[in-house]
């Protein structure tokens, strides 16, 4: 069963993006249609689709540049963030937000994330996080 929401990213180079998401971040290929430049990826409970612009259905992205609203990022939970950070550093990825421990109030408690933000080869901002659990609000 797939989650109710799965982002689909139009990418400019399917092979480069597939390598980045699988080898650097650690996603696995759930299934793919290489002839269309398409792959469904999974990491834990997070799913993501990659779609090569100009092949198959790209919903008009071939007509203009990839853009996203300021501040937009895709957050997804990962089993462990440290190995991803290590691979990103080896890959030479620039941080938009360096790794941090962040606690935020949710009703009468705080929930914690070990997280970071970086961009993929097409500039999509990604925010993987490892849950730190919860604690009473201060």
Protein Blocks (a to p, Z undefined) as FASTA:
>chain_A
ZZfbdcddddfblklmmmmmmmmnopacfbdcfknopacddehjbccddddehiajeehm
lmpccdddehiacddddfblklmmmmmmmnopacfbdcddddddehjaccdddddddddf
kopacdddddebjaddZZ
